[in-house]
Amino acid sequence: MLVINEGALEFYAVRNKEGKWFRAKGYGGYGDTWVKELKRARIYNRIGPARTQVSFFANNYPDYGVPDLVQFRCTEMVVLDESERVTKQQQAKQLQEKKRDLWHKQYKLKKAKEDLERAQNEIKELEQ
């Protein structure tokens, strides 16, 4: 695991006065507009679109109050070494392919033996 500190990456979310997070539903979407879990919230990469949502709710629902604009600052980057996991995955895939090839060879051998036996029986019947 490698930890790198290279400046801050900023994200934004909109939170109402009840502490619920805004969730974008899209055109004709369904479900709740405001959710309790941050994982389900709409996260913005730039401040402009997040401010637009704050303005929309403040202007169209004045009794509801002005939602909060929450900034998240990511200052630490962790690089995860995935080489061991990928190697295991590749080995498992190769093993699976070998098993499949072995099964196909065994099936073909069984089929060929059955065809041979059938042909030999047919030859015996024709010779009589």
N, C-alpha and C positions, 0 to 999 in steps of 0.2 A: 504494500500500500504506500503510495506516494502522495504527500500533502504539499500543495502549492498555494501560495498566497499571491495573487495577481490582481489587485484591485477588486472592486465590488461589482456584482451583477445585481441589478434591481428588478423586482417584480412588483406588481400592484394588484390589489383586490378591493372590492367595495363591500363595506359592512354597514348594516343599518343600526338604528339606535337600540334594537333588541339584542344586538350581538350576532345576528345571522348574516351569512355571506350571500352575495349576489351570485346567481347561477344563470348563465345565458342559456336559453332554451332554443333559440333559432326560430325561424318562421314556422308557425303552426306547431310549435313545441308544446309539450305537456309537462306536468309536474309543478313542483313549487318553484317560485322565483327566488325565494330566500331559503337557504339551507343552513343547518347547524354545523355541518362538517366542512372544514376548510378544504378537505380533499375533493369535495364536489363543487367547490366554488370556481368561478371563472377567474383565471389568473391572466393578467395583462403584462405584456413585455414592455409596453411603453405607457407613459403617464396619460397621454392624450385621450385614448379610448376609455380609460378608467374615469377620467374627469368628465367625459361626455355622459357616462352612466350616472354619475353623481348629479350633474346638472339636470338630466332628464327626470330623475326621481324628485329632486328638489323643486323643479318647475311644475311638474304634472301632479305631484302629490304633496302639496305644501303642508298639509296637516300631519303628514308622516314624519316630517323633519328632513334635514339634510344628512344624507348618509356619509359615513367616514370613508376617506380614501386611505388605505393602509399600504405602506411601503414595506416590502421585504428586501433585505439586503443580504446577499450571499457573498461572503468574503473568503470562503475557503473552498478549495477544489481538491477532491480526493480522486486520484487515479487508481482504479482497481485493476489488478492483474488477473485477466481472464484466460490466460494461456493454458493453465492446468485444466480448467473446466472445458475449454474448447477441445483440448487433446483427448480428454475422456469421452466427449461427445463424438469425436471423429472415430475413436477406437470402437465405441459401441455401434456406430453406423457400419463400420467395416465388418465387425462380427456378425451383425444382422444380415449383411449382404452375403457373407460366407455361408451362414446357416441357410439362407434362402437358396443359394446356388447348390448346396449339398442336397437340400430337399428336392429341388428340380431334377438333379442327376439321379437320385434314388427313385423318383417317380418315373423318369424316362426308362431306367433300367427295369423296373417292375413292369411297365407297360410293354417294353420290348420282349421280356420273358413271356408275358401272357400272349403276345402276338405270335411268338415262336411256337409256343405250345399249341395254340390254335391252328397254326399252319401245319405242324407235324400231325395233328389229329386229322386234319383235312386230307393230307397226303395218305395216311393209313386208310382212311375211308375210301379214297379213290382207287387205291391199289387192290382192294378186295373185290 
